[in-house]
């Protein structure tokens, strides 16, 4: 489909970022990664993902409960 050549799926985006697909879905849902939801799938522009990937510093696990003073 030539119309969708510039878009990546959640799974493809997860491979680019090196994270779990669920993480990419959460980033899209929370508005941190610009994406378009079509029916039950998220589509992410390739350029948008690569710009996001440059600045993304994914952290594993839960956030620290300690407060920094």
ABEGO torsion letter per residue (X at the ends): XAAAAABBBAAAAAAAAGBBAAAAAAAAAAGABBBBBBEABBBBBAAAAAAAAAABBBBBEBBBABBBX
